[in-house]
Amino acid sequence: MPISVNLDVMLAKRKMQLKELSEIVGVSVVNLSILKQSKVKAIRFSTLEAICEALDCQPGDLLEFIATKEN
């Protein structure tokens, strides 16, 4: 997938565990773990907003576009 999720990086920078973020944001640890592994197909803006607020970051700090080469 050309969109990479850097949730693990932001959690490490903020010295926060996934469980703590889950409690703050109100999203299950399982769903955040799937997001962290970049295995999600979509994310609600309200969820992205809550994560950004909890981690004091911008959406661009969490999401990164990685261009793929086409033959």
N, CA, C and O atoms as a GROMACS GRO file, in nm:
protein
  284
    1MET      N    1   0.085  -0.117   0.000
    1MET     CA    2   0.000   0.000   0.000
    1MET      C    3   0.090   0.123   0.000
    1MET      O    4   0.185   0.129   0.077
    2PRO      N    5   0.061   0.221  -0.084
    2PRO     CA    6   0.148   0.339  -0.092
    2PRO      C    7   0.134   0.437   0.024
    2PRO      O    8   0.210   0.534   0.032
    3ILE      N    9   0.040   0.414   0.115
    3ILE     CA   10   0.027   0.498   0.234
    3ILE      C   11   0.082   0.420   0.353
    3ILE      O   12   0.036   0.310   0.383
    4SER      N   13   0.180   0.477   0.419
    4SER     CA   14   0.242   0.415   0.536
    4SER      C   15   0.194   0.489   0.660
    4SER      O   16   0.184   0.612   0.660
    5VAL      N   17   0.165   0.415   0.766
    5VAL     CA   18   0.120   0.473   0.892
    5VAL      C   19   0.237   0.469   0.990
    5VAL      O   20   0.292   0.363   1.017
    6ASN      N   21   0.273   0.585   1.043
    6ASN     CA   22   0.386   0.596   1.135
    6ASN      C   23   0.340   0.612   1.280
    6ASN      O   24   0.399   0.689   1.356
    7LEU      N   25   0.236   0.540   1.316
    7LEU     CA   26   0.182   0.550   1.451
    7LEU      C   27   0.284   0.503   1.554
    7LEU      O   28   0.296   0.563   1.661
    8ASP      N   29   0.358   0.398   1.523
    8ASP     CA   30   0.458   0.348   1.617
    8ASP      C   31   0.567   0.451   1.646
    8ASP      O   32   0.617   0.460   1.758
    9VAL      N   33   0.603   0.527   1.544
    9VAL     CA   34   0.705   0.632   1.561
    9VAL      C   35   0.654   0.741   1.655
    9VAL      O   36   0.726   0.784   1.745
   10MET      N   37   0.530   0.784   1.633
   10MET     CA   38   0.474   0.890   1.716
   10MET      C   39   0.452   0.842   1.860
   10MET      O   40   0.472   0.919   1.954
   11LEU      N   41   0.412   0.717   1.876
   11LEU     CA   42   0.396   0.663   2.011
   11LEU      C   43   0.530   0.662   2.084
   11LEU      O   44   0.538   0.696   2.202
   12ALA      N   45   0.635   0.622   2.014
   12ALA     CA   46   0.768   0.619   2.076
   12ALA      C   47   0.815   0.760   2.112
   12ALA      O   48   0.872   0.781   2.219
   13LYS      N   49   0.791   0.856   2.022
   13LYS     CA   50   0.831   0.995   2.050
   13LYS      C   51   0.759   1.051   2.172
   13LYS      O   52   0.816   1.129   2.247
   14ARG      N   53   0.634   1.010   2.190
   14ARG     CA   54   0.554   1.061   2.302
   14ARG      C   55   0.562   0.971   2.426
   14ARG      O   56   0.501   0.998   2.529
   15LYS      N   57   0.641   0.863   2.412
   15LYS     CA   58   0.658   0.766   2.522
   15LYS      C   59   0.523   0.719   2.573
   15LYS      O   60   0.496   0.721   2.693
   16MET      N   61   0.438   0.677   2.478
   16MET     CA   62   0.303   0.633   2.510
   16MET      C   63   0.284   0.491   2.458
   16MET      O   64   0.333   0.455   2.351
   17GLN      N   65   0.212   0.413   2.534
   17GLN     CA   66   0.179   0.276   2.494
   17GLN      C   67   0.049   0.277   2.413
   17GLN      O   68  -0.034   0.367   2.427
   18LEU      N   69   0.031   0.176   2.330
   18LEU     CA   70  -0.089   0.163   2.248
   18LEU      C   71  -0.214   0.156   2.336
   18LEU      O   72  -0.318   0.211   2.301
   19LYS      N   73  -0.204   0.087   2.449
   19LYS     CA   74  -0.318   0.074   2.539
   19LYS      C   75  -0.360   0.210   2.594
   19LYS      O   76  -0.479   0.239   2.604
   20GLU      N   77  -0.262   0.293   2.628
   20GLU     CA   78  -0.292   0.427   2.680
   20GLU      C   79  -0.360   0.511   2.574
   20GLU      O   80  -0.458   0.581   2.602
   21LEU      N   81  -0.310   0.506   2.450
   21LEU     CA   82  -0.372   0.579   2.340
   21LEU      C   83  -0.514   0.530   2.318
   21LEU      O   84  -0.605   0.610   2.294
   22SER      N   85  -0.534   0.400   2.326
   22SER     CA   86  -0.666   0.340   2.309
   22SER      C   87  -0.766   0.397   2.409
   22SER      O   88  -0.880   0.430   2.374
   23GLU      N   89  -0.723   0.409   2.534
   23GLU     CA   90  -0.811   0.461   2.638
   23GLU      C   91  -0.843   0.609   2.615
   23GLU      O   92  -0.956   0.652   2.638
   24ILE      N   93  -0.746   0.686   2.571
   24ILE     CA   94  -0.766   0.829   2.547
   24ILE      C   95  -0.859   0.853   2.428
   24ILE      O   96  -0.949   0.937   2.433
   25VAL      N   97  -0.834   0.777   2.320
   25VAL     CA   98  -0.905   0.800   2.193
   25VAL      C   99  -1.040   0.729   2.189
   25VAL      O  100  -1.131   0.773   2.119
   26GLY      N  101  -1.053   0.620   2.263
   26GLY     CA  102  -1.178   0.545   2.260
   26GLY      C  103  -1.187   0.450   2.143
   26GLY      O  104  -1.296   0.420   2.094
   27VAL      N  105  -1.072   0.402   2.097
   27VAL     CA  106  -1.065   0.303   1.989
   27VAL      C  107  -0.996   0.180   2.047
   27VAL      O  108  -0.901   0.193   2.124
   28SER      N  109  -1.042   0.062   2.010
   28SER     CA  110  -0.986  -0.059   2.069
   28SER      C  111  -0.838  -0.075   2.034
   28SER      O  112  -0.790  -0.026   1.932
   29VAL      N  113  -0.768  -0.145   2.122
   29VAL     CA  114  -0.626  -0.173   2.100
   29VAL      C  115  -0.609  -0.253   1.970
   29VAL      O  116  -0.513  -0.231   1.896
   30VAL      N  117  -0.702  -0.344   1.944
   30VAL     CA  118  -0.695  -0.425   1.823
   30VAL      C  119  -0.701  -0.337   1.698
   30VAL      O  120  -0.621  -0.353   1.606
   31ASN      N  121  -0.796  -0.243   1.696
   31ASN     CA  122  -0.809  -0.154   1.579
   31ASN      C  123  -0.688  -0.063   1.565
   31ASN      O  124  -0.642  -0.038   1.453
   32LEU      N  125  -0.634  -0.012   1.676
   32LEU     CA  126  -0.515   0.071   1.668
   32LEU      C  127  -0.394  -0.011   1.622
   32LEU      O  128  -0.308   0.040   1.550
   33SER      N  129  -0.388  -0.136   1.664
   33SER     CA  130  -0.279  -0.224   1.623
   33SER      C  131  -0.284  -0.248   1.472
   33SER      O  132  -0.181  -0.249   1.405
   34ILE      N  133  -0.404  -0.267   1.419
   34ILE     CA  134  -0.420  -0.285   1.274
   34ILE      C  135  -0.378  -0.158   1.201
   34ILE      O  136  -0.313  -0.164   1.097
   35LEU      N  137  -0.414  -0.044   1.256
   35LEU     CA  138  -0.372   0.084   1.198
   35LEU      C  139  -0.221   0.098   1.203
   35LEU      O  140  -0.158   0.138   1.105
   36LYS      N  141  -0.162   0.064   1.316
   36LYS     CA  142  -0.017   0.074   1.336
   36LYS      C  143   0.059  -0.012   1.234
   36LYS      O  144   0.168   0.025   1.192
   37GLN      N  145   0.000  -0.123   1.196
   37GLN     CA  146   0.064  -0.214   1.101
   37GLN      C  147   0.034  -0.178   0.955
   37GLN      O  148   0.072  -0.250   0.863
   38SER      N  149  -0.033  -0.065   0.935
   38SER     CA  150  -0.069  -0.018   0.800
   38SER      C  151  -0.156  -0.118   0.724
   38SER      O  152  -0.147  -0.130   0.602
   39LYS      N  153  -0.241  -0.190   0.797
   39LYS     CA  154  -0.328  -0.289   0.734
   39LYS      C  155  -0.471  -0.241   0.720
   39LYS      O  156  -0.559  -0.319   0.683
   40VAL      N  157  -0.495  -0.114   0.748
   40VAL     CA  158  -0.631  -0.061   0.736
   40VAL      C  159  -0.658  -0.014   0.594
   40VAL      O  160  -0.565   0.021   0.520
   41LYS      N  161  -0.782  -0.015   0.556
   41LYS     CA  162  -0.823   0.034   0.424
   41LYS      C  163  -0.873   0.177   0.432
   41LYS      O  164  -0.873   0.250   0.332
   42ALA      N  165  -0.917   0.218   0.552
   42ALA     CA  166  -0.972   0.353   0.569
   42ALA      C  167  -0.962   0.392   0.715
   42ALA      O  168  -0.948   0.307   0.804
   43ILE      N  169  -0.968   0.523   0.740
   43ILE     CA  170  -0.971   0.575   0.876
   43ILE      C  171  -1.065   0.695   0.876
   43ILE      O  172  -1.062   0.778   0.785
   44ARG      N  173  -1.147   0.704   0.977
   44ARG     CA  174  -1.239   0.817   0.988
   44ARG      C  175  -1.162   0.941   1.029
   44ARG      O  176  -1.066   0.934   1.106
   45PHE      N  177  -1.204   1.054   0.977
   45PHE     CA  178  -1.139   1.180   1.015
   45PHE      C  179  -1.152   1.205   1.165
   45PHE      O  180  -1.061   1.260   1.226
   46SER      N  181  -1.264   1.165   1.224
   46SER     CA  182  -1.282   1.185   1.367
   46SER      C  183  -1.181   1.104   1.447
   46SER      O  184  -1.131   1.149   1.550
   47THR      N  185  -1.150   0.984   1.401
   47THR     CA  186  -1.049   0.900   1.466
   47THR      C  187  -0.911   0.959   1.447
   47THR      O  188  -0.832   0.966   1.542
   48LEU      N  189  -0.881   1.002   1.326
   48LEU     CA  190  -0.752   1.065   1.297
   48LEU      C  191  -0.734   1.191   1.382
   48LEU      O  192  -0.626   1.217   1.436
   49GLU      N  193  -0.841   1.269   1.394
   49GLU     CA  194  -0.837   1.390   1.475
   49GLU      C  195  -0.809   1.357   1.621
   49GLU      O  196  -0.728   1.424   1.686
   50ALA      N  197  -0.876   1.255   1.674
   50ALA     CA  198  -0.858   1.217   1.814
   50ALA      C  199  -0.715   1.167   1.840
   50ALA      O  200  -0.656   1.197   1.943
   51ILE      N  201  -0.662   1.091   1.746
   51ILE     CA  202  -0.524   1.041   1.760
   51ILE      C  203  -0.426   1.158   1.756
   51ILE      O  204  -0.334   1.164   1.837
   52CYS      N  205  -0.446   1.249   1.663
   52CYS     CA  206  -0.358   1.366   1.652
   52CYS      C  207  -0.364   1.451   1.778
   52CYS      O  208  -0.262   1.502   1.824
   53GLU      N  209  -0.483   1.467   1.834
   53GLU     CA  210  -0.498   1.546   1.956
   53GLU      C  211  -0.427   1.478   2.072
   53GLU      O  212  -0.358   1.544   2.150
   54ALA      N  213  -0.444   1.346   2.084
   54ALA     CA  214  -0.383   1.272   2.194
   54ALA      C  215  -0.230   1.272   2.184
   54ALA      O  216  -0.161   1.276   2.286
   55LEU      N  217  -0.178   1.266   2.061
   55LEU     CA  218  -0.033   1.260   2.041
   55LEU      C  219   0.028   1.397   2.014
   55LEU      O  220   0.150   1.409   1.996
   56ASP      N  221  -0.055   1.501   2.011
   56ASP     CA  222  -0.009   1.637   1.982
   56ASP      C  223   0.074   1.640   1.854
   56ASP      O  224   0.190   1.681   1.854
   57CYS      N  225   0.011   1.595   1.745
   57CYS     CA  226   0.080   1.590   1.617
   57CYS      C  227  -0.015   1.627   1.504
   57CYS      O  228  -0.134   1.650   1.527
   58GLN      N  229   0.037   1.631   1.384
   58GLN     CA  230  -0.041   1.660   1.264
   58GLN      C  231  -0.068   1.529   1.188
   58GLN      O  232   0.008   1.433   1.205
   59PRO      N  233  -0.173   1.523   1.106
   59PRO     CA  234  -0.198   1.402   1.027
   59PRO      C  235  -0.077   1.360   0.944
   59PRO      O  236  -0.052   1.241   0.925
   60GLY      N  237  -0.002   1.457   0.893
   60GLY     CA  238   0.117   1.426   0.814
   60GLY      C  239   0.228   1.360   0.895
   60GLY      O  240   0.317   1.297   0.838
   61ASP      N  241   0.221   1.373   1.027
   61ASP     CA  242   0.318   1.302   1.111
   61ASP      C  243   0.285   1.154   1.120
   61ASP      O  244   0.373   1.072   1.148
   62LEU      N  245   0.159   1.120   1.098
   62LEU     CA  246   0.113   0.982   1.108
   62LEU      C  247   0.107   0.911   0.974
   62LEU      O  248   0.134   0.791   0.966
   63LEU      N  249   0.073   0.984   0.869
   63LEU     CA  250   0.052   0.924   0.738
   63LEU      C  251   0.158   0.971   0.640
   63LEU      O  252   0.191   1.090   0.635
   64GLU      N  253   0.211   0.878   0.562
   64GLU     CA  254   0.316   0.910   0.466
   64GLU      C  255   0.286   0.840   0.333
   64GLU      O  256   0.259   0.720   0.330
   65PHE      N  257   0.291   0.914   0.225
   65PHE     CA  258   0.272   0.857   0.092
   65PHE      C  259   0.406   0.808   0.040
   65PHE      O  260   0.504   0.883   0.039
   66ILE      N  261   0.411   0.683  -0.002
   66ILE     CA  262   0.532   0.626  -0.057
   66ILE      C  263   0.504   0.591  -0.203
   66ILE      O  264   0.427   0.501  -0.233
   67ALA      N  265   0.568   0.664  -0.291
   67ALA     CA  266   0.546   0.644  -0.435
   67ALA      C  267   0.600   0.506  -0.476
   67ALA      O  268   0.706   0.463  -0.430
   68THR      N  269   0.526   0.441  -0.564
   68THR     CA  270   0.571   0.312  -0.616
   68THR      C  271   0.609   0.328  -0.762
   68THR      O  272   0.548   0.406  -0.836
   69LYS      N  273   0.709   0.255  -0.803
   69LYS     CA  274   0.752   0.260  -0.943
   69LYS      C  275   0.661   0.170  -1.025
   69LYS      O  276   0.630   0.057  -0.986
   70GLU      N  277   0.619   0.222  -1.136
   70GLU     CA  278   0.537   0.140  -1.229
   70GLU      C  279   0.623   0.107  -1.349
   70GLU      O  280   0.699   0.190  -1.399
   71ASN      N  281   0.610  -0.015  -1.395
   71ASN     CA  282   0.689  -0.060  -1.511
   71ASN      C  283   0.630  -0.014  -1.639
   71ASN      O  284   0.684  -0.044  -1.746
   0.00000   0.00000   0.00000
